[in-house]
Amino acid sequence: MLSLTLAWFVFIYLTIFLAGILVLWIGYEMLRKYLSSTSSSQHFLCRICGASLTKPETNTILSCPSCGSLNEYNDQGGL
Ligand SMILES: [Zn+2]
C-alpha cells in the first residue's frame, strides 16, 4: 500500500492548489486580452447593469441611460 507522510501530503496538496490558481490566472489573462482585442473601441459596458455605452469624446465619466449610475471610461480592458 502507498504510504504518504504528512510532509508529502502537504507538498502534493499545495502543488495541486497552486497549479489550480496558476491555471485560473492564465485563463483569466487570456480571456481579458481576448475581450480587449475583440471589443470595439467605441463601446464599453456599464459596471452596474452591463448595458452597452458609447465612448464619451470629451469627458471620461458617463451616466448610464439604463440604471443612471456614473461610469468611468477605462481603455485598459478588463471584465
Ligand atoms: Zn447601467
PDB file of the backbone (N, CA, C, O) and the ligand in Angstrom, with CONECT records:
HET     ZN  A 101       1
ATOM      1  N   MET A   1       0.841  -1.180   0.000  1.00  0.00           N
ATOM      2  CA  MET A   1       0.000   0.000   0.000  1.00  0.00           C
ATOM      3  C   MET A   1       0.883   1.240   0.000  1.00  0.00           C
ATOM      4  O   MET A   1       1.966   1.264   0.585  1.00  0.00           O
ATOM      5  N   LEU A   2       0.380   2.272  -0.680  1.00  0.00           N
ATOM      6  CA  LEU A   2       1.108   3.522  -0.770  1.00  0.00           C
ATOM      7  C   LEU A   2       0.988   4.271   0.553  1.00  0.00           C
ATOM      8  O   LEU A   2      -0.111   4.521   1.049  1.00  0.00           O
ATOM      9  N   SER A   3       2.128   4.618   1.102  1.00  0.00           N
ATOM     10  CA  SER A   3       2.097   5.356   2.366  1.00  0.00           C
ATOM     11  C   SER A   3       2.608   6.766   2.136  1.00  0.00           C
ATOM     12  O   SER A   3       3.688   6.974   1.583  1.00  0.00           O
ATOM     13  N   LEU A   4       1.814   7.724   2.570  1.00  0.00           N
ATOM     14  CA  LEU A   4       2.172   9.125   2.438  1.00  0.00           C
ATOM     15  C   LEU A   4       2.482   9.685   3.813  1.00  0.00           C
ATOM     16  O   LEU A   4       1.724   9.513   4.767  1.00  0.00           O
ATOM     17  N   THR A   5       3.591  10.344   3.883  1.00  0.00           N
ATOM     18  CA  THR A   5       3.884  11.044   5.130  1.00  0.00           C
ATOM     19  C   THR A   5       3.161  12.384   5.102  1.00  0.00           C
ATOM     20  O   THR A   5       2.663  12.816   4.063  1.00  0.00           O
ATOM     21  N   LEU A   6       3.113  13.017   6.231  1.00  0.00           N
ATOM     22  CA  LEU A   6       2.425  14.312   6.307  1.00  0.00           C
ATOM     23  C   LEU A   6       3.109  15.350   5.423  1.00  0.00           C
ATOM     24  O   LEU A   6       2.439  16.174   4.800  1.00  0.00           O
ATOM     25  N   ALA A   7       4.421  15.313   5.367  1.00  0.00           N
ATOM     26  CA  ALA A   7       5.151  16.273   4.540  1.00  0.00           C
ATOM     27  C   ALA A   7       4.817  16.091   3.058  1.00  0.00           C
ATOM     28  O   ALA A   7       4.618  17.076   2.347  1.00  0.00           O
ATOM     29  N   TRP A   8       4.755  14.864   2.595  1.00  0.00           N
ATOM     30  CA  TRP A   8       4.401  14.615   1.195  1.00  0.00           C
ATOM     31  C   TRP A   8       2.959  15.001   0.919  1.00  0.00           C
ATOM     32  O   TRP A   8       2.654  15.545  -0.143  1.00  0.00           O
ATOM     33  N   PHE A   9       2.076  14.729   1.856  1.00  0.00           N
ATOM     34  CA  PHE A   9       0.677  15.095   1.671  1.00  0.00           C
ATOM     35  C   PHE A   9       0.535  16.608   1.541  1.00  0.00           C
ATOM     36  O   PHE A   9      -0.193  17.084   0.670  1.00  0.00           O
ATOM     37  N   VAL A  10       1.214  17.366   2.388  1.00  0.00           N
ATOM     38  CA  VAL A  10       1.156  18.827   2.320  1.00  0.00           C
ATOM     39  C   VAL A  10       1.772  19.314   1.009  1.00  0.00           C
ATOM     40  O   VAL A  10       1.244  20.228   0.376  1.00  0.00           O
ATOM     41  N   PHE A  11       2.886  18.705   0.602  1.00  0.00           N
ATOM     42  CA  PHE A  11       3.530  19.089  -0.650  1.00  0.00           C
ATOM     43  C   PHE A  11       2.606  18.855  -1.844  1.00  0.00           C
ATOM     44  O   PHE A  11       2.470  19.733  -2.696  1.00  0.00           O
ATOM     45  N   ILE A  12       1.978  17.703  -1.918  1.00  0.00           N
ATOM     46  CA  ILE A  12       1.080  17.395  -3.032  1.00  0.00           C
ATOM     47  C   ILE A  12      -0.141  18.307  -3.001  1.00  0.00           C
ATOM     48  O   ILE A  12      -0.579  18.804  -4.039  1.00  0.00           O
ATOM     49  N   TYR A  13      -0.687  18.523  -1.808  1.00  0.00           N
ATOM     50  CA  TYR A  13      -1.845  19.402  -1.677  1.00  0.00           C
ATOM     51  C   TYR A  13      -1.513  20.822  -2.146  1.00  0.00           C
ATOM     52  O   TYR A  13      -2.282  21.412  -2.904  1.00  0.00           O
ATOM     53  N   LEU A  14      -0.392  21.372  -1.712  1.00  0.00           N
ATOM     54  CA  LEU A  14      -0.013  22.719  -2.125  1.00  0.00           C
ATOM     55  C   LEU A  14       0.307  22.793  -3.609  1.00  0.00           C
ATOM     56  O   LEU A  14      -0.005  23.791  -4.259  1.00  0.00           O
ATOM     57  N   THR A  15       0.926  21.753  -4.153  1.00  0.00           N
ATOM     58  CA  THR A  15       1.238  21.747  -5.576  1.00  0.00           C
ATOM     59  C   THR A  15      -0.033  21.782  -6.414  1.00  0.00           C
ATOM     60  O   THR A  15      -0.127  22.549  -7.372  1.00  0.00           O
ATOM     61  N   ILE A  16      -1.009  20.956  -6.056  1.00  0.00           N
ATOM     62  CA  ILE A  16      -2.271  20.944  -6.803  1.00  0.00           C
ATOM     63  C   ILE A  16      -3.006  22.271  -6.628  1.00  0.00           C
ATOM     64  O   ILE A  16      -3.556  22.805  -7.592  1.00  0.00           O
ATOM     65  N   PHE A  17      -3.022  22.802  -5.420  1.00  0.00           N
ATOM     66  CA  PHE A  17      -3.709  24.067  -5.152  1.00  0.00           C
ATOM     67  C   PHE A  17      -3.072  25.214  -5.938  1.00  0.00           C
ATOM     68  O   PHE A  17      -3.785  25.999  -6.564  1.00  0.00           O
ATOM     69  N   LEU A  18      -1.753  25.321  -5.914  1.00  0.00           N
ATOM     70  CA  LEU A  18      -1.083  26.402  -6.631  1.00  0.00           C
ATOM     71  C   LEU A  18      -1.174  26.225  -8.144  1.00  0.00           C
ATOM     72  O   LEU A  18      -1.234  27.213  -8.877  1.00  0.00           O
ATOM     73  N   ALA A  19      -1.184  24.979  -8.622  1.00  0.00           N
ATOM     74  CA  ALA A  19      -1.359  24.753 -10.053  1.00  0.00           C
ATOM     75  C   ALA A  19      -2.749  25.191 -10.495  1.00  0.00           C
ATOM     76  O   ALA A  19      -2.905  25.734 -11.589  1.00  0.00           O
ATOM     77  N   GLY A  20      -3.753  24.966  -9.668  1.00  0.00           N
ATOM     78  CA  GLY A  20      -5.101  25.423  -9.984  1.00  0.00           C
ATOM     79  C   GLY A  20      -5.179  26.932 -10.065  1.00  0.00           C
ATOM     80  O   GLY A  20      -5.812  27.476 -10.970  1.00  0.00           O
ATOM     81  N   ILE A  21      -4.540  27.615  -9.123  1.00  0.00           N
ATOM     82  CA  ILE A  21      -4.525  29.077  -9.149  1.00  0.00           C
ATOM     83  C   ILE A  21      -3.804  29.576 -10.395  1.00  0.00           C
ATOM     84  O   ILE A  21      -4.248  30.538 -11.021  1.00  0.00           O
ATOM     85  N   LEU A  22      -2.706  28.938 -10.758  1.00  0.00           N
ATOM     86  CA  LEU A  22      -1.960  29.338 -11.951  1.00  0.00           C
ATOM     87  C   LEU A  22      -2.796  29.157 -13.215  1.00  0.00           C
ATOM     88  O   LEU A  22      -2.776  30.015 -14.098  1.00  0.00           O
ATOM     89  N   VAL A  23      -3.527  28.051 -13.309  1.00  0.00           N
ATOM     90  CA  VAL A  23      -4.374  27.816 -14.479  1.00  0.00           C
ATOM     91  C   VAL A  23      -5.476  28.866 -14.555  1.00  0.00           C
ATOM     92  O   VAL A  23      -5.760  29.380 -15.636  1.00  0.00           O
ATOM     93  N   LEU A  24      -6.103  29.194 -13.422  1.00  0.00           N
ATOM     94  CA  LEU A  24      -7.138  30.225 -13.421  1.00  0.00           C
ATOM     95  C   LEU A  24      -6.569  31.585 -13.793  1.00  0.00           C
ATOM     96  O   LEU A  24      -7.211  32.349 -14.513  1.00  0.00           O
ATOM     97  N   TRP A  25      -5.379  31.892 -13.314  1.00  0.00           N
ATOM     98  CA  TRP A  25      -4.730  33.161 -13.616  1.00  0.00           C
ATOM     99  C   TRP A  25      -4.438  33.278 -15.106  1.00  0.00           C
ATOM    100  O   TRP A  25      -4.732  34.304 -15.719  1.00  0.00           O
ATOM    101  N   ILE A  26      -3.865  32.240 -15.684  1.00  0.00           N
ATOM    102  CA  ILE A  26      -3.548  32.266 -17.112  1.00  0.00           C
ATOM    103  C   ILE A  26      -4.831  32.351 -17.936  1.00  0.00           C
ATOM    104  O   ILE A  26      -4.887  33.088 -18.920  1.00  0.00           O
ATOM    105  N   GLY A  27      -5.853  31.608 -17.543  1.00  0.00           N
ATOM    106  CA  GLY A  27      -7.121  31.657 -18.258  1.00  0.00           C
ATOM    107  C   GLY A  27      -7.759  33.029 -18.193  1.00  0.00           C
ATOM    108  O   GLY A  27      -8.301  33.512 -19.186  1.00  0.00           O
ATOM    109  N   TYR A  28      -7.697  33.670 -17.012  1.00  0.00           N
ATOM    110  CA  TYR A  28      -8.270  34.999 -16.877  1.00  0.00           C
ATOM    111  C   TYR A  28      -7.506  35.993 -17.749  1.00  0.00           C
ATOM    112  O   TYR A  28      -8.124  36.835 -18.401  1.00  0.00           O
ATOM    113  N   GLU A  29      -6.202  35.914 -17.774  1.00  0.00           N
ATOM    114  CA  GLU A  29      -5.417  36.838 -18.593  1.00  0.00           C
ATOM    115  C   GLU A  29      -5.679  36.625 -20.077  1.00  0.00           C
ATOM    116  O   GLU A  29      -5.769  37.592 -20.834  1.00  0.00           O
ATOM    117  N   MET A  30      -5.804  35.358 -20.506  1.00  0.00           N
ATOM    118  CA  MET A  30      -6.108  35.090 -21.909  1.00  0.00           C
ATOM    119  C   MET A  30      -7.483  35.622 -22.273  1.00  0.00           C
ATOM    120  O   MET A  30      -7.661  36.192 -23.350  1.00  0.00           O
ATOM    121  N   LEU A  31      -8.470  35.440 -21.381  1.00  0.00           N
ATOM    122  CA  LEU A  31      -9.811  35.947 -21.640  1.00  0.00           C
ATOM    123  C   LEU A  31      -9.824  37.469 -21.658  1.00  0.00           C
ATOM    124  O   LEU A  31     -10.500  38.072 -22.492  1.00  0.00           O
ATOM    125  N   ARG A  32      -9.082  38.100 -20.742  1.00  0.00           N
ATOM    126  CA  ARG A  32      -9.028  39.551 -20.693  1.00  0.00           C
ATOM    127  C   ARG A  32      -8.412  40.120 -21.965  1.00  0.00           C
ATOM    128  O   ARG A  32      -8.919  41.100 -22.511  1.00  0.00           O
ATOM    129  N   LYS A  33      -7.332  39.523 -22.441  1.00  0.00           N
ATOM    130  CA  LYS A  33      -6.698  40.003 -23.664  1.00  0.00           C
ATOM    131  C   LYS A  33      -7.589  39.761 -24.874  1.00  0.00           C
ATOM    132  O   LYS A  33      -7.643  40.585 -25.787  1.00  0.00           O
ATOM    133  N   TYR A  34      -8.299  38.608 -24.880  1.00  0.00           N
ATOM    134  CA  TYR A  34      -9.187  38.328 -25.991  1.00  0.00           C
ATOM    135  C   TYR A  34     -10.320  39.343 -26.033  1.00  0.00           C
ATOM    136  O   TYR A  34     -10.649  39.866 -27.097  1.00  0.00           O
ATOM    137  N   LEU A  35     -10.916  39.621 -24.880  1.00  0.00           N
ATOM    138  CA  LEU A  35     -12.025  40.562 -24.849  1.00  0.00           C
ATOM    139  C   LEU A  35     -11.573  41.978 -25.159  1.00  0.00           C
ATOM    140  O   LEU A  35     -12.306  42.724 -25.808  1.00  0.00           O
ATOM    141  N   SER A  36     -10.389  42.367 -24.712  1.00  0.00           N
ATOM    142  CA  SER A  36      -9.935  43.721 -25.002  1.00  0.00           C
ATOM    143  C   SER A  36      -9.553  43.883 -26.459  1.00  0.00           C
ATOM    144  O   SER A  36      -9.654  44.985 -26.997  1.00  0.00           O
ATOM    145  N   SER A  37      -9.113  42.808 -27.119  1.00  0.00           N
ATOM    146  CA  SER A  37      -8.749  42.927 -28.524  1.00  0.00           C
ATOM    147  C   SER A  37      -9.966  42.845 -29.428  1.00  0.00           C
ATOM    148  O   SER A  37      -9.962  43.436 -30.508  1.00  0.00           O
ATOM    149  N   THR A  38     -11.017  42.123 -29.016  1.00  0.00           N
ATOM    150  CA  THR A  38     -12.183  41.979 -29.876  1.00  0.00           C
ATOM    151  C   THR A  38     -13.241  43.026 -29.623  1.00  0.00           C
ATOM    152  O   THR A  38     -14.088  43.271 -30.482  1.00  0.00           O
ATOM    153  N   SER A  39     -13.207  43.655 -28.449  1.00  0.00           N
ATOM    154  CA  SER A  39     -14.251  44.636 -28.167  1.00  0.00           C
ATOM    155  C   SER A  39     -14.011  45.890 -28.985  1.00  0.00           C
ATOM    156  O   SER A  39     -12.874  46.272 -29.262  1.00  0.00           O
ATOM    157  N   SER A  40     -15.078  46.499 -29.350  1.00  0.00           N
ATOM    158  CA  SER A  40     -14.969  47.722 -30.127  1.00  0.00           C
ATOM    159  C   SER A  40     -14.431  48.838 -29.250  1.00  0.00           C
ATOM    160  O   SER A  40     -14.717  48.894 -28.054  1.00  0.00           O
ATOM    161  N   SER A  41     -13.660  49.715 -29.845  1.00  0.00           N
ATOM    162  CA  SER A  41     -13.099  50.808 -29.075  1.00  0.00           C
ATOM    163  C   SER A  41     -14.116  51.906 -28.840  1.00  0.00           C
ATOM    164  O   SER A  41     -13.853  52.831 -28.072  1.00  0.00           O
ATOM    165  N   GLN A  42     -15.275  51.826 -29.485  1.00  0.00           N
ATOM    166  CA  GLN A  42     -16.289  52.859 -29.336  1.00  0.00           C
ATOM    167  C   GLN A  42     -17.319  52.515 -28.265  1.00  0.00           C
ATOM    168  O   GLN A  42     -18.125  53.370 -27.900  1.00  0.00           O
ATOM    169  N   HIS A  43     -17.314  51.293 -27.754  1.00  0.00           N
ATOM    170  CA  HIS A  43     -18.310  50.881 -26.773  1.00  0.00           C
ATOM    171  C   HIS A  43     -17.629  50.298 -25.539  1.00  0.00           C
ATOM    172  O   HIS A  43     -16.553  49.704 -25.618  1.00  0.00           O
ATOM    173  N   PHE A  44     -18.281  50.485 -24.410  1.00  0.00           N
ATOM    174  CA  PHE A  44     -17.864  49.810 -23.193  1.00  0.00           C
ATOM    175  C   PHE A  44     -19.115  49.519 -22.382  1.00  0.00           C
ATOM    176  O   PHE A  44     -20.186  50.049 -22.678  1.00  0.00           O
ATOM    177  N   LEU A  45     -18.987  48.673 -21.353  1.00  0.00           N
ATOM    178  CA  LEU A  45     -20.145  48.198 -20.617  1.00  0.00           C
ATOM    179  C   LEU A  45     -20.290  48.920 -19.286  1.00  0.00           C
ATOM    180  O   LEU A  45     -19.304  49.278 -18.643  1.00  0.00           O
ATOM    181  N   CYS A  46     -21.536  49.124 -18.889  1.00  0.00           N
ATOM    182  CA  CYS A  46     -21.833  49.707 -17.587  1.00  0.00           C
ATOM    183  C   CYS A  46     -21.406  48.706 -16.515  1.00  0.00           C
ATOM    184  O   CYS A  46     -21.665  47.509 -16.631  1.00  0.00           O
ATOM    185  N   ARG A  47     -20.754  49.207 -15.479  1.00  0.00           N
ATOM    186  CA  ARG A  47     -20.249  48.317 -14.433  1.00  0.00           C
ATOM    187  C   ARG A  47     -21.349  47.837 -13.503  1.00  0.00           C
ATOM    188  O   ARG A  47     -21.138  46.882 -12.755  1.00  0.00           O
ATOM    189  N   ILE A  48     -22.509  48.465 -13.525  1.00  0.00           N
ATOM    190  CA  ILE A  48     -23.600  48.077 -12.638  1.00  0.00           C
ATOM    191  C   ILE A  48     -24.570  47.128 -13.346  1.00  0.00           C
ATOM    192  O   ILE A  48     -24.847  46.039 -12.844  1.00  0.00           O
ATOM    193  N   CYS A  49     -25.086  47.538 -14.509  1.00  0.00           N
ATOM    194  CA  CYS A  49     -26.131  46.741 -15.152  1.00  0.00           C
ATOM    195  C   CYS A  49     -25.638  46.029 -16.406  1.00  0.00           C
ATOM    196  O   CYS A  49     -26.330  45.136 -16.894  1.00  0.00           O
ATOM    197  N   GLY A  50     -24.478  46.379 -16.950  1.00  0.00           N
ATOM    198  CA  GLY A  50     -23.939  45.696 -18.125  1.00  0.00           C
ATOM    199  C   GLY A  50     -24.445  46.244 -19.438  1.00  0.00           C
ATOM    200  O   GLY A  50     -24.210  45.638 -20.484  1.00  0.00           O
ATOM    201  N   ALA A  51     -25.124  47.360 -19.418  1.00  0.00           N
ATOM    202  CA  ALA A  51     -25.617  47.945 -20.657  1.00  0.00           C
ATOM    203  C   ALA A  51     -24.442  48.487 -21.464  1.00  0.00           C
ATOM    204  O   ALA A  51     -23.428  48.908 -20.907  1.00  0.00           O
ATOM    205  N   SER A  52     -24.597  48.469 -22.790  1.00  0.00           N
ATOM    206  CA  SER A  52     -23.550  48.957 -23.668  1.00  0.00           C
ATOM    207  C   SER A  52     -23.627  50.471 -23.761  1.00  0.00           C
ATOM    208  O   SER A  52     -24.687  51.032 -24.039  1.00  0.00           O
ATOM    209  N   LEU A  53     -22.496  51.128 -23.527  1.00  0.00           N
ATOM    210  CA  LEU A  53     -22.434  52.580 -23.574  1.00  0.00           C
ATOM    211  C   LEU A  53     -21.465  52.992 -24.660  1.00  0.00           C
ATOM    212  O   LEU A  53     -20.501  52.284 -24.950  1.00  0.00           O
ATOM    213  N   THR A  54     -21.726  54.140 -25.259  1.00  0.00           N
ATOM    214  CA  THR A  54     -20.831  54.668 -26.272  1.00  0.00           C
ATOM    215  C   THR A  54     -19.737  55.476 -25.598  1.00  0.00           C
ATOM    216  O   THR A  54     -19.982  56.199 -24.632  1.00  0.00           O
ATOM    217  N   LYS A  55     -18.545  55.344 -26.114  1.00  0.00           N
ATOM    218  CA  LYS A  55     -17.389  56.013 -25.536  1.00  0.00           C
ATOM    219  C   LYS A  55     -17.567  57.528 -25.592  1.00  0.00           C
ATOM    220  O   LYS A  55     -17.869  58.085 -26.647  1.00  0.00           O
ATOM    221  N   PRO A  56     -17.378  58.192 -24.447  1.00  0.00           N
ATOM    222  CA  PRO A  56     -17.502  59.652 -24.454  1.00  0.00           C
ATOM    223  C   PRO A  56     -16.309  60.277 -25.162  1.00  0.00           C
ATOM    224  O   PRO A  56     -15.200  59.743 -25.128  1.00  0.00           O
ATOM    225  N   GLU A  57     -16.553  61.423 -25.808  1.00  0.00           N
ATOM    226  CA  GLU A  57     -15.464  62.068 -26.545  1.00  0.00           C
ATOM    227  C   GLU A  57     -14.756  63.128 -25.725  1.00  0.00           C
ATOM    228  O   GLU A  57     -13.552  63.339 -25.878  1.00  0.00           O
ATOM    229  N   THR A  58     -15.500  63.794 -24.856  1.00  0.00           N
ATOM    230  CA  THR A  58     -14.870  64.887 -24.125  1.00  0.00           C
ATOM    231  C   THR A  58     -14.531  64.502 -22.692  1.00  0.00           C
ATOM    232  O   THR A  58     -13.398  64.689 -22.249  1.00  0.00           O
ATOM    233  N   ASN A  59     -15.507  63.964 -21.966  1.00  0.00           N
ATOM    234  CA  ASN A  59     -15.243  63.624 -20.568  1.00  0.00           C
ATOM    235  C   ASN A  59     -15.149  62.108 -20.421  1.00  0.00           C
ATOM    236  O   ASN A  59     -15.601  61.363 -21.290  1.00  0.00           O
ATOM    237  N   THR A  60     -14.578  61.672 -19.350  1.00  0.00           N
ATOM    238  CA  THR A  60     -14.394  60.237 -19.154  1.00  0.00           C
ATOM    239  C   THR A  60     -15.462  59.635 -18.265  1.00  0.00           C
ATOM    240  O   THR A  60     -15.473  58.417 -18.082  1.00  0.00           O
ATOM    241  N   ILE A  61     -16.370  60.439 -17.700  1.00  0.00           N
ATOM    242  CA  ILE A  61     -17.437  59.914 -16.851  1.00  0.00           C
ATOM    243  C   ILE A  61     -18.754  60.058 -17.601  1.00  0.00           C
ATOM    244  O   ILE A  61     -19.092  61.141 -18.079  1.00  0.00           O
ATOM    245  N   LEU A  62     -19.497  58.955 -17.702  1.00  0.00           N
ATOM    246  CA  LEU A  62     -20.732  58.926 -18.468  1.00  0.00           C
ATOM    247  C   LEU A  62     -21.835  58.321 -17.616  1.00  0.00           C
ATOM    248  O   LEU A  62     -21.610  57.339 -16.908  1.00  0.00           O
ATOM    249  N   SER A  63     -23.018  58.901 -17.679  1.00  0.00           N
ATOM    250  CA  SER A  63     -24.166  58.381 -16.944  1.00  0.00           C
ATOM    251  C   SER A  63     -24.847  57.311 -17.782  1.00  0.00           C
ATOM    252  O   SER A  63     -25.111  57.508 -18.968  1.00  0.00           O
ATOM    253  N   CYS A  64     -25.132  56.161 -17.144  1.00  0.00           N
ATOM    254  CA  CYS A  64     -25.772  55.056 -17.850  1.00  0.00           C
ATOM    255  C   CYS A  64     -27.241  55.395 -18.090  1.00  0.00           C
ATOM    256  O   CYS A  64     -27.926  55.798 -17.150  1.00  0.00           O
ATOM    257  N   PRO A  65     -27.757  55.245 -19.332  1.00  0.00           N
ATOM    258  CA  PRO A  65     -29.167  55.534 -19.579  1.00  0.00           C
ATOM    259  C   PRO A  65     -30.103  54.490 -18.969  1.00  0.00           C
ATOM    260  O   PRO A  65     -31.285  54.780 -18.778  1.00  0.00           O
ATOM    261  N   SER A  66     -29.622  53.299 -18.661  1.00  0.00           N
ATOM    262  CA  SER A  66     -30.483  52.251 -18.105  1.00  0.00           C
ATOM    263  C   SER A  66     -30.647  52.373 -16.600  1.00  0.00           C
ATOM    264  O   SER A  66     -31.770  52.369 -16.097  1.00  0.00           O
ATOM    265  N   CYS A  67     -29.534  52.483 -15.874  1.00  0.00           N
ATOM    266  CA  CYS A  67     -29.620  52.486 -14.415  1.00  0.00           C
ATOM    267  C   CYS A  67     -29.242  53.828 -13.805  1.00  0.00           C
ATOM    268  O   CYS A  67     -29.472  54.040 -12.614  1.00  0.00           O
ATOM    269  N   GLY A  68     -28.671  54.732 -14.580  1.00  0.00           N
ATOM    270  CA  GLY A  68     -28.354  56.058 -14.069  1.00  0.00           C
ATOM    271  C   GLY A  68     -27.052  56.156 -13.309  1.00  0.00           C
ATOM    272  O   GLY A  68     -26.723  57.229 -12.804  1.00  0.00           O
ATOM    273  N   SER A  69     -26.301  55.079 -13.209  1.00  0.00           N
ATOM    274  CA  SER A  69     -25.041  55.139 -12.468  1.00  0.00           C
ATOM    275  C   SER A  69     -23.966  55.813 -13.309  1.00  0.00           C
ATOM    276  O   SER A  69     -24.026  55.822 -14.538  1.00  0.00           O
ATOM    277  N   LEU A  70     -22.996  56.367 -12.624  1.00  0.00           N
ATOM    278  CA  LEU A  70     -21.902  57.033 -13.313  1.00  0.00           C
ATOM    279  C   LEU A  70     -20.811  56.014 -13.606  1.00  0.00           C
ATOM    280  O   LEU A  70     -20.417  55.256 -12.720  1.00  0.00           O
ATOM    281  N   ASN A  71     -20.324  55.990 -14.832  1.00  0.00           N
ATOM    282  CA  ASN A  71     -19.299  55.051 -15.262  1.00  0.00           C
ATOM    283  C   ASN A  71     -18.104  55.821 -15.793  1.00  0.00           C
ATOM    284  O   ASN A  71     -18.250  56.797 -16.529  1.00  0.00           O
ATOM    285  N   GLU A  72     -16.920  55.366 -15.406  1.00  0.00           N
ATOM    286  CA  GLU A  72     -15.708  55.979 -15.897  1.00  0.00           C
ATOM    287  C   GLU A  72     -15.158  55.117 -17.015  1.00  0.00           C
ATOM    288  O   GLU A  72     -15.022  53.902 -16.871  1.00  0.00           O
ATOM    289  N   TYR A  73     -14.844  55.757 -18.134  1.00  0.00           N
ATOM    290  CA  TYR A  73     -14.310  55.011 -19.260  1.00  0.00           C
ATOM    291  C   TYR A  73     -12.866  54.609 -18.968  1.00  0.00           C
ATOM    292  O   TYR A  73     -12.052  55.434 -18.555  1.00  0.00           O
ATOM    293  N   ASN A  74     -12.566  53.352 -19.186  1.00  0.00           N
ATOM    294  CA  ASN A  74     -11.227  52.824 -18.953  1.00  0.00           C
ATOM    295  C   ASN A  74     -10.804  52.074 -20.197  1.00  0.00           C
ATOM    296  O   ASN A  74     -11.446  51.090 -20.564  1.00  0.00           O
ATOM    297  N   ASP A  75      -9.744  52.509 -20.856  1.00  0.00           N
ATOM    298  CA  ASP A  75      -9.338  51.887 -22.105  1.00  0.00           C
ATOM    299  C   ASP A  75      -8.325  50.765 -21.913  1.00  0.00           C
ATOM    300  O   ASP A  75      -7.697  50.331 -22.878  1.00  0.00           O
ATOM    301  N   GLN A  76      -8.159  50.295 -20.690  1.00  0.00           N
ATOM    302  CA  GLN A  76      -7.200  49.222 -20.445  1.00  0.00           C
ATOM    303  C   GLN A  76      -7.836  47.849 -20.495  1.00  0.00           C
ATOM    304  O   GLN A  76      -7.165  46.851 -20.232  1.00  0.00           O
ATOM    305  N   GLY A  77      -9.108  47.776 -20.826  1.00  0.00           N
ATOM    306  CA  GLY A  77      -9.774  46.487 -20.939  1.00  0.00           C
ATOM    307  C   GLY A  77     -10.192  45.943 -19.599  1.00  0.00           C
ATOM    308  O   GLY A  77     -10.318  46.692 -18.630  1.00  0.00           O
ATOM    309  N   GLY A  78     -10.407  44.651 -19.533  1.00  0.00           N
ATOM    310  CA  GLY A  78     -10.860  44.028 -18.297  1.00  0.00           C
ATOM    311  C   GLY A  78     -12.253  43.482 -18.431  1.00  0.00           C
ATOM    312  O   GLY A  78     -12.931  43.712 -19.432  1.00  0.00           O
ATOM    313  N   LEU A  79     -12.681  42.757 -17.421  1.00  0.00           N
ATOM    314  CA  LEU A  79     -14.008  42.152 -17.471  1.00  0.00           C
ATOM    315  C   LEU A  79     -15.044  43.053 -16.911  1.00  0.00           C
ATOM    316  O   LEU A  79     -16.222  42.695 -16.878  1.00  0.00           O
TER     317      LEU A  79
HETATM  318 ZN    ZN A 101     -26.091  50.805 -16.048  1.00  0.00          ZN2+
END
